[in-house]
Amino acid sequence: MTPEFVIGFARQSIELALTISLPMLGIGLLVGVAISMLQAATQIQEMTLTFIPKIVSIFLALLFAFPWIMDKMTSFTRDLLMNIPLYIR
């Protein structure tokens, strides 16, 4: 294995991890901003008010994005396992 291969493989793995996490992080960000604006408008500064909507929305995003995430992870793993003979050389 060359250093270029290791760097490329690490870059591909990090890109996949970021791509997979993007839907949940984006939904969490949008719900967090909406709850913050609601708290600022109503002056309710309860810390627990932000957790439940964020947890529920991130769970729902994970539920809907799960088939896509599994497809991405399965194809990455399949490519990795199929190319092991090339990596060993």
N, CA, C and O atoms as a MOPAC input file, in Angstrom:
PM7 MOZYME 1SCF
protein

 N      0.84000 1    -1.18200 1     0.00000 1
 C      0.00000 1     0.00000 1     0.00000 1
 C      0.88300 1     1.24200 1     0.00000 1
 O      1.83000 1     1.35900 1     0.77800 1
 N      0.55600 1     2.13000 1    -0.86400 1
 C      1.31700 1     3.36900 1    -0.95100 1
 C      0.67500 1     4.42800 1    -0.05800 1
 O     -0.50000 1     4.32600 1     0.29600 1
 N      1.44800 1     5.43200 1     0.29800 1
 C      0.85600 1     6.52000 1     1.10300 1
 C     -0.29600 1     7.22100 1     0.38400 1
 O     -1.25100 1     7.66200 1     1.02300 1
 N     -0.20700 1     7.32300 1    -0.94400 1
 C     -1.28700 1     7.96100 1    -1.70300 1
 C     -2.58300 1     7.15500 1    -1.58900 1
 O     -3.67100 1     7.72100 1    -1.47600 1
 N     -2.45000 1     5.82600 1    -1.62000 1
 C     -3.63500 1     4.98000 1    -1.47600 1
 C     -4.27300 1     5.16100 1    -0.10400 1
 O     -5.49200 1     5.28500 1     0.01200 1
 N     -3.44300 1     5.17600 1     0.93000 1
 C     -3.97100 1     5.31300 1     2.29100 1
 C     -4.65500 1     6.65800 1     2.46000 1
 O     -5.72400 1     6.74000 1     3.06400 1
 N     -4.04900 1     7.70800 1     1.93400 1
 C     -4.65200 1     9.04000 1     2.02800 1
 C     -5.96200 1     9.09300 1     1.24200 1
 O     -6.94700 1     9.65900 1     1.71700 1
 N     -5.97800 1     8.51100 1     0.05000 1
 C     -7.20300 1     8.48400 1    -0.75400 1
 C     -8.30600 1     7.68000 1    -0.09300 1
 O     -9.47100 1     8.07800 1    -0.11300 1
 N     -7.93600 1     6.54400 1     0.49500 1
 C     -8.92400 1     5.72000 1     1.18400 1
 C     -9.48200 1     6.43500 1     2.40700 1
 O    -10.68400 1     6.38400 1     2.66600 1
 N     -8.60700 1     7.10400 1     3.16000 1
 C     -9.06700 1     7.86000 1     4.33000 1
 C     -9.98300 1     9.01100 1     3.90900 1
 O    -10.99200 1     9.27900 1     4.56300 1
 N     -9.62700 1     9.68800 1     2.81800 1
 C    -10.46300 1    10.78200 1     2.32000 1
 C    -11.83600 1    10.26900 1     1.90000 1
 O    -12.85600 1    10.88800 1     2.20400 1
 N    -11.85900 1     9.13600 1     1.20000 1
 C    -13.12700 1     8.55200 1     0.76900 1
 C    -13.97400 1     8.13700 1     1.96600 1
 O    -15.19200 1     8.31500 1     1.95100 1
 N    -13.35300 1     7.59100 1     2.99200 1
 C    -14.08700 1     7.18100 1     4.19200 1
 C    -14.66900 1     8.38300 1     4.92500 1
 O    -15.81200 1     8.34300 1     5.37800 1
 N    -13.89400 1     9.44000 1     5.04100 1
 C    -14.37100 1    10.64800 1     5.72100 1
 C    -15.50000 1    11.29600 1     4.92700 1
 O    -16.48300 1    11.75900 1     5.50600 1
 N    -15.36200 1    11.33000 1     3.60000 1
 C    -16.43100 1    11.88600 1     2.77000 1
 C    -17.72300 1    11.09000 1     2.91900 1
 O    -18.80900 1    11.66700 1     2.97400 1
 N    -17.60600 1     9.76900 1     2.98300 1
 C    -18.79300 1     8.93400 1     3.16900 1
 C    -19.44000 1     9.19300 1     4.52800 1
 O    -20.66300 1     9.29600 1     4.62800 1
 N    -18.62200 1     9.29800 1     5.56700 1
 C    -19.16100 1     9.55800 1     6.90500 1
 C    -19.87500 1    10.91300 1     6.95300 1
 O    -20.93900 1    11.02900 1     7.56000 1
 N    -19.30300 1    11.92000 1     6.32700 1
 C    -19.94300 1    13.23700 1     6.30500 1
 C    -21.21400 1    13.23200 1     5.46800 1
 O    -22.20300 1    13.86700 1     5.83400 1
 N    -21.19200 1    12.52200 1     4.35200 1
 C    -22.38000 1    12.43700 1     3.49400 1
 C    -23.52000 1    11.72300 1     4.20900 1
 O    -24.67900 1    12.12600 1     4.11100 1
 N    -23.17800 1    10.66600 1     4.92200 1
 C    -24.19800 1     9.90300 1     5.63900 1
 C    -24.79900 1    10.70700 1     6.78700 1
 O    -25.99800 1    10.61100 1     7.05100 1
 N    -23.98100 1    11.49000 1     7.46400 1
 C    -24.46900 1    12.22900 1     8.62600 1
 C    -25.18700 1    13.53000 1     8.25000 1
 O    -25.85100 1    14.13500 1     9.09200 1
 N    -25.05800 1    13.95500 1     7.00900 1
 C    -25.63000 1    15.23500 1     6.59700 1
 C    -27.13400 1    15.36500 1     6.80300 1
 O    -27.56400 1    16.40500 1     7.30300 1
 N    -27.96900 1    14.37900 1     6.45100 1
 C    -29.41200 1    14.57300 1     6.66000 1
 C    -29.79100 1    14.78700 1     8.12500 1
 O    -30.60100 1    15.66100 1     8.43500 1
 N    -29.21300 1    14.00000 1     9.01900 1
 C    -29.55600 1    14.14500 1    10.43800 1
 C    -29.05000 1    15.46600 1    11.00400 1
 O    -29.75600 1    16.13100 1    11.76300 1
 N    -27.82900 1    15.84500 1    10.63700 1
 C    -27.28500 1    17.10400 1    11.14000 1
 C    -28.04400 1    18.30500 1    10.59600 1
 O    -28.27000 1    19.27800 1    11.31500 1
 N    -28.43900 1    18.23800 1     9.32200 1
 C    -29.19900 1    19.34400 1     8.72800 1
 C    -30.56400 1    19.51200 1     9.37000 1
 O    -30.97500 1    20.63100 1     9.67700 1
 N    -31.26800 1    18.40600 1     9.57500 1
 C    -32.58300 1    18.46700 1    10.22900 1
 C    -32.43300 1    18.98000 1    11.66200 1
 O    -33.22200 1    19.80900 1    12.11600 1
 N    -31.42100 1    18.48400 1    12.36700 1
 C    -31.18600 1    18.95100 1    13.73400 1
 C    -30.88900 1    20.44300 1    13.78700 1
 O    -31.33800 1    21.14200 1    14.69600 1
 N    -30.13100 1    20.92500 1    12.80700 1
 C    -29.82900 1    22.35300 1    12.74700 1
 C    -31.08200 1    23.17700 1    12.48300 1
 O    -31.31800 1    24.18800 1    13.14600 1
 N    -31.88400 1    22.74600 1    11.51500 1
 C    -33.10200 1    23.50000 1    11.19200 1
 C    -34.08700 1    23.51400 1    12.35800 1
 O    -34.66800 1    24.55500 1    12.66400 1
 N    -34.27600 1    22.37800 1    13.00300 1
 C    -35.19500 1    22.32400 1    14.15000 1
 C    -34.63600 1    23.14600 1    15.31100 1
 O    -35.39300 1    23.82200 1    16.00700 1
 N    -33.33700 1    23.09600 1    15.52200 1
 C    -32.72700 1    23.88400 1    16.59300 1
 C    -32.89600 1    25.37400 1    16.37500 1
 O    -33.18900 1    26.11000 1    17.31700 1
 N    -32.71300 1    25.82700 1    15.14100 1
 C    -32.89300 1    27.25500 1    14.83500 1
 C    -34.36200 1    27.65600 1    15.00900 1
 O    -34.65700 1    28.72600 1    15.54100 1
 N    -35.27900 1    26.79600 1    14.55800 1
 C    -36.70300 1    27.11400 1    14.70600 1
 C    -37.10300 1    27.19000 1    16.17800 1
 O    -37.83900 1    28.09400 1    16.57400 1
 N    -36.62500 1    26.25500 1    16.98600 1
 C    -36.93900 1    26.28400 1    18.41900 1
 C    -36.30500 1    27.50000 1    19.08200 1
 O    -36.91200 1    28.11100 1    19.96100 1
 N    -35.10000 1    27.85500 1    18.67400 1
 C    -34.44200 1    29.03900 1    19.24100 1
 C    -35.19900 1    30.31400 1    18.90700 1
 O    -35.32800 1    31.20900 1    19.74300 1
 N    -35.70000 1    30.39100 1    17.67100 1
 C    -36.48200 1    31.57400 1    17.30500 1
 C    -37.78800 1    31.61500 1    18.09300 1
 O    -38.22500 1    32.68900 1    18.50900 1
 N    -38.41300 1    30.46200 1    18.30200 1
 C    -39.62400 1    30.39400 1    19.11000 1
 C    -39.33800 1    30.80900 1    20.55000 1
 O    -40.12500 1    31.53600 1    21.15600 1
 N    -38.22500 1    30.35400 1    21.09400 1
 C    -37.86200 1    30.72600 1    22.46300 1
 C    -37.56800 1    32.21600 1    22.56600 1
 O    -37.93200 1    32.85700 1    23.55200 1
 N    -36.91400 1    32.76300 1    21.55600 1
 C    -36.61100 1    34.20000 1    21.58500 1
 C    -37.88800 1    35.02900 1    21.46200 1
 O    -38.00500 1    36.08200 1    22.08900 1
 N    -38.83800 1    34.56400 1    20.66400 1
 C    -40.08500 1    35.30700 1    20.47500 1
 C    -40.96800 1    35.25200 1    21.71400 1
 O    -41.62800 1    36.23400 1    22.05500 1
 N    -40.98200 1    34.10900 1    22.38600 1
 C    -41.85600 1    33.96600 1    23.54500 1
 C    -41.13700 1    34.18700 1    24.87400 1
 O    -41.77500 1    34.21600 1    25.92600 1
 N    -39.83700 1    34.33900 1    24.83600 1
 C    -38.99400 1    34.53200 1    26.02300 1
 C    -39.10600 1    33.36500 1    27.00100 1
 O    -38.96500 1    33.54300 1    28.21100 1
 N    -39.35600 1    32.18700 1    26.47600 1
 C    -39.32200 1    30.96900 1    27.28500 1
 C    -37.91400 1    30.40500 1    27.15900 1
 O    -37.51800 1    29.98200 1    26.07400 1
 N    -37.16400 1    30.39100 1    28.23000 1
 C    -35.77900 1    29.94300 1    28.18000 1
 C    -35.59900 1    28.59900 1    28.88900 1
 O    -34.67800 1    28.42900 1    29.68800 1
 N    -36.46000 1    27.67600 1    28.60200 1
 C    -36.36700 1    26.33700 1    29.17100 1
 C    -35.40800 1    25.51100 1    28.33100 1
 O    -35.62000 1    25.35300 1    27.12800 1
 N    -34.36400 1    24.98500 1    28.94000 1
 C    -33.34000 1    24.23700 1    28.20700 1
 C    -33.86200 1    22.90300 1    27.69100 1
 O    -33.43700 1    22.44300 1    26.63100 1
 N    -34.77100 1    22.28200 1    28.41900 1
 C    -35.26600 1    20.97800 1    27.98300 1
 C    -36.21100 1    21.09300 1    26.79700 1
 O    -36.49500 1    20.08500 1    26.15000 1
 N    -36.70000 1    22.26900 1    26.49600 1
 C    -37.61200 1    22.46400 1    25.37400 1
 C    -36.92800 1    22.17100 1    24.04100 1
 O    -37.59100 1    21.77500 1    23.08200 1
 N    -35.62600 1    22.35700 1    23.97000 1
 C    -34.92200 1    22.13200 1    22.71000 1
 C    -34.60700 1    20.66000 1    22.46800 1
 O    -34.49900 1    20.24500 1    21.31400 1
 N    -34.46100 1    19.87800 1    23.49900 1
 C    -33.99100 1    18.50800 1    23.33200 1
 C    -35.02200 1    17.57900 1    22.68800 1
 O    -34.69500 1    16.84700 1    21.75400 1
 N    -36.24500 1    17.60200 1    23.17300 1
 C    -37.25100 1    16.65200 1    22.69600 1
 C    -37.56400 1    16.84600 1    21.20600 1
 O    -37.55300 1    15.85900 1    20.47000 1
 N    -37.84000 1    18.06100 1    20.72600 1
 C    -38.10200 1    18.20000 1    19.28100 1
 C    -36.89100 1    17.81500 1    18.42000 1
 O    -37.05000 1    17.23700 1    17.34500 1
 N    -35.68900 1    18.13600 1    18.89400 1
 C    -34.50300 1    17.77000 1    18.12200 1
 C    -34.31700 1    16.26500 1    18.07000 1
 O    -34.01100 1    15.71600 1    17.01200 1
 N    -34.49500 1    15.59600 1    19.18500 1
 C    -34.33200 1    14.14400 1    19.22100 1
 C    -35.35800 1    13.47100 1    18.32400 1
 O    -35.02400 1    12.56200 1    17.56400 1
 N    -36.60100 1    13.91400 1    18.41000 1
 C    -37.65900 1    13.31500 1    17.58700 1
 C    -37.40600 1    13.57300 1    16.10300 1
 O    -37.56100 1    12.66800 1    15.28200 1
 N    -37.01900 1    14.79400 1    15.75400 1
 C    -36.79200 1    15.10700 1    14.34200 1
 C    -35.57200 1    14.36600 1    13.78900 1
 O    -35.60300 1    13.91100 1    12.64600 1
 N    -34.51400 1    14.23900 1    14.56700 1
 C    -33.33500 1    13.50200 1    14.11000 1
 C    -33.67200 1    12.02000 1    13.97200 1
 O    -33.21600 1    11.37000 1    13.03100 1
 N    -34.45400 1    11.48400 1    14.88600 1
 C    -34.87600 1    10.08900 1    14.77400 1
 C    -35.71100 1     9.86700 1    13.52300 1
 O    -35.51600 1     8.87300 1    12.82400 1
 N    -36.63900 1    10.77700 1    13.22500 1
 C    -37.45700 1    10.64600 1    12.01800 1
 C    -36.60500 1    10.77700 1    10.76000 1
 O    -36.82100 1    10.05900 1     9.78400 1
 N    -35.63600 1    11.69200 1    10.78000 1
 C    -34.73500 1    11.82500 1     9.62300 1
 C    -33.92500 1    10.55300 1     9.42900 1
 O    -33.72100 1    10.11300 1     8.29800 1
 N    -33.46200 1     9.95800 1    10.52400 1
 C    -32.73000 1     8.69600 1    10.43200 1
 C    -33.62400 1     7.58700 1     9.89700 1
 O    -33.18900 1     6.76200 1     9.09400 1
 N    -34.85600 1     7.57000 1    10.33700 1
 C    -35.80000 1     6.55200 1     9.88700 1
 C    -36.04400 1     6.65000 1     8.38700 1
 O    -36.07400 1     5.62900 1     7.70000 1
 N    -36.21800 1     7.86000 1     7.87100 1
 C    -36.47500 1     8.03700 1     6.44700 1
 C    -35.21500 1     7.89800 1     5.59900 1
 O    -35.29100 1     7.44900 1     4.45500 1
 N    -34.06400 1     8.27300 1     6.13800 1
 C    -32.81300 1     8.21100 1     5.37500 1
 C    -32.10800 1     6.86500 1     5.50300 1
 O    -31.10300 1     6.63200 1     4.83200 1
 N    -32.61500 1     5.98100 1     6.34600 1
 C    -31.93000 1     4.72100 1     6.60700 1
 C    -31.70500 1     3.86700 1     5.35500 1
 O    -30.60800 1     3.33300 1     5.19300 1
 N    -32.69000 1     3.71400 1     4.46200 1
 C    -32.41400 1     2.92400 1     3.24900 1
 C    -31.28100 1     3.51400 1     2.39800 1
 O    -30.44300 1     2.77500 1     1.88100 1
 N    -31.26000 1     4.82100 1     2.25800 1
 C    -30.20200 1     5.48600 1     1.50200 1
 C    -28.85200 1     5.31100 1     2.18200 1
 O    -27.84600 1     5.06100 1     1.51800 1
 N    -28.82800 1     5.44300 1     3.50900 1
 C    -27.58100 1     5.26500 1     4.26800 1
 C    -27.06800 1     3.83600 1     4.12000 1
 O    -25.87600 1     3.61900 1     3.90400 1
 N    -27.96400 1     2.87200 1     4.23400 1
 C    -27.53900 1     1.48100 1     4.10200 1
 C    -27.04500 1     1.17700 1     2.69100 1
 O    -26.11000 1     0.39400 1     2.52300 1
 N    -27.65500 1     1.78000 1     1.68200 1
 C    -27.18700 1     1.59100 1     0.31300 1
 C    -25.77400 1     2.13700 1     0.14400 1
 O    -24.91800 1     1.48200 1    -0.45100 1
 N    -25.53200 1     3.33000 1     0.66400 1
 C    -24.19100 1     3.93100 1     0.58800 1
 C    -23.16400 1     3.07500 1     1.32000 1
 O    -22.08600 1     2.80800 1     0.79000 1
 N    -23.49500 1     2.64800 1     2.52800 1
 C    -22.55400 1     1.85600 1     3.31700 1
 C    -22.31800 1     0.48300 1     2.69500 1
 O    -21.19500 1    -0.02000 1     2.70600 1
 N    -23.36600 1    -0.11800 1     2.15700 1
 C    -23.22600 1    -1.43200 1     1.53600 1
 C    -22.36500 1    -1.35900 1     0.28200 1
 O    -21.50900 1    -2.21600 1     0.06300 1
 N    -22.58600 1    -0.34800 1    -0.53500 1
 C    -21.77900 1    -0.23000 1    -1.75200 1
 C    -20.31600 1     0.07100 1    -1.41700 1
 O    -19.41900 1    -0.45100 1    -2.07800 1
 N    -20.06100 1     0.89900 1    -0.40700 1
 C    -18.68900 1     1.18400 1     0.00300 1
 C    -18.01300 1    -0.07900 1     0.51900 1
 O    -16.86800 1    -0.36200 1     0.16600 1
 N    -18.71700 1    -0.84000 1     1.35400 1
 C    -18.15500 1    -2.07100 1     1.90900 1
 C    -17.94300 1    -3.11700 1     0.82300 1
 O    -16.93000 1    -3.81600 1     0.81900 1
 N    -18.89500 1    -3.22600 1    -0.09800 1
 C    -18.74900 1    -4.17500 1    -1.20200 1
 C    -17.53600 1    -3.82900 1    -2.05500 1
 O    -16.75500 1    -4.71200 1    -2.41000 1
 N    -17.37100 1    -2.54500 1    -2.38900 1
 C    -16.20100 1    -2.13100 1    -3.16800 1
 C    -14.90300 1    -2.40600 1    -2.42000 1
 O    -13.90600 1    -2.81700 1    -3.01300 1
 N    -14.93000 1    -2.17700 1    -1.12700 1
 C    -13.74100 1    -2.42400 1    -0.31700 1
 C    -13.38400 1    -3.89700 1    -0.30900 1
 O    -12.22100 1    -4.25200 1    -0.49900 1
 N    -14.36900 1    -4.76600 1    -0.09100 1
 C    -14.10100 1    -6.19500 1    -0.02000 1
 C    -13.73900 1    -6.79000 1    -1.38100 1
 O    -12.91600 1    -7.70200 1    -1.46300 1
 N    -14.35200 1    -6.27300 1    -2.44500 1
 C    -14.03700 1    -6.79800 1    -3.77900 1
 C    -12.63000 1    -6.40500 1    -4.23100 1
 O    -12.02200 1    -7.11700 1    -5.03000 1
 N    -12.11600 1    -5.30600 1    -3.74300 1
 C    -10.80800 1    -4.82200 1    -4.17600 1
 C     -9.67900 1    -5.18300 1    -3.22500 1
 O     -8.57200 1    -4.66300 1    -3.37000 1
 N     -9.92100 1    -6.05200 1    -2.26200 1
 C     -8.86300 1    -6.44500 1    -1.34100 1
 C     -7.66900 1    -7.04200 1    -2.08000 1
 O     -6.53600 1    -6.71500 1    -1.72600 1
 N     -7.85600 1    -7.90000 1    -3.08900 1
 C     -6.66700 1    -8.40900 1    -3.80000 1
 C     -5.82300 1    -7.29400 1    -4.43200 1
 O     -4.59900 1    -7.40400 1    -4.49500 1
 N     -6.46700 1    -6.23800 1    -4.89300 1
 C     -5.70000 1    -5.12500 1    -5.46000 1
 C     -4.96700 1    -4.33500 1    -4.37700 1
 O     -3.88600 1    -3.79900 1    -4.62100 1
 N     -5.55400 1    -4.26300 1    -3.18100 1
 C     -4.95400 1    -3.49900 1    -2.10200 1
 C     -3.72800 1    -4.21200 1    -1.52300 1
 O     -2.80300 1    -3.56200 1    -1.03600 1
 N     -3.72200 1    -5.52200 1    -1.57500 1
 C     -2.63400 1    -6.28200 1    -0.97200 1
 C     -1.34700 1    -6.13400 1    -1.77100 1
 O     -0.25600 1    -6.13800 1    -1.20100 1
 N     -1.46900 1    -6.00500 1    -3.08800 1
 C     -0.27200 1    -5.91600 1    -3.92900 1
 C      0.60500 1    -4.77500 1    -3.59200 1
 O      1.64400 1    -4.58700 1    -4.22400 1

